[in-house]
Amino acid sequence: MRSFSTITGQPNALCAPIHNRMPVVRDPVDHPTWLGETPATPLELQALLRPFPVERMDAHMIGPRIGNVKNDDLQLIERLNSP
């Protein structure tokens, strides 16, 4: 069986005004360590649960259609010019 889990952690400065937690986003350079391909101690793995750097992210307003699970199209994430 293949499965996955979403791990949440402390938000960075970009996400904090939106929510009190955010998904942990891993830098590709950390993938071998996180996936067990490179030996790591529990403390080294825990250190990878840090917030993703703000300078590598972007946030923008989206429309209210995102709140309805019946909607499933790319327009859901189109950038709004104003709220």
N, C-alpha and C positions, 0 to 999 in steps of 0.2 A: 504494500500500500504506500502510495506517495502522498505526502501531506505537507502543510506548512503552517506556520504561526506568524502573526504579526506581533512584534514586540514594540511596546510603546515606552517612552521615557520622558525625561524633562524636555520641554520645548526650548528651541533657541529663541533669540530675540525677535526673529521674524514671525514665528508661530505663536509666541506667548500671548499676544493680544487677541488671538483667535481662539486658542484652547489651552488648557493647563497641561496637556501632554501632546506628543507627536510620535509618529512612527520612527523607530530607529532606522536610519538610512546608512548603509555601509558603503564606504569608499571601495571601489574595486580592488585597490591594493591590499585591503584587509580580507578579501574573500578567502584566500588559502588558509589563513589563520582561523577565521570564523567557521569555515566548513571542515576543519580538522585535518587539512592536508599538510599543515605545518604545526608541529607540536607547540602547545601553549598552556600556560598555567591557568587556573580559574581566575586569578587576578588579571592576567593579560587579556583574557576574554571579556571580563567585566569592563575593562578599560575601553573596549570597542563599543560600548553602549552609550557613548557620549553623544550629545546633540550634533547634528550635521552643521558644518560651517555656514553661517548666514550668507557670506559672500558668494556661495555656490548655489543659492536658491533664489527664487522669485515668487512673489505672491501677487494675485490680481483678483478683482471682483468677478464673480460669475452670477448668473441669473438664478431665480428661485426655482426653476424647473428641476434643479439637482435634487430637490427634496422629495420628488415623486419617483418611486421605484419603477413605475410604468415607462418612464422616459429612459431611453438608452441610445443616445446618438452623440456625435462629436460636438454638436452645438451646446451641450451641457457645460463644456469647459471653455467656450468662447469668452474672450475677455470683454467685459462691459466697459463702456467709456465713462459711465457715471452710475451711481447706485439707483 
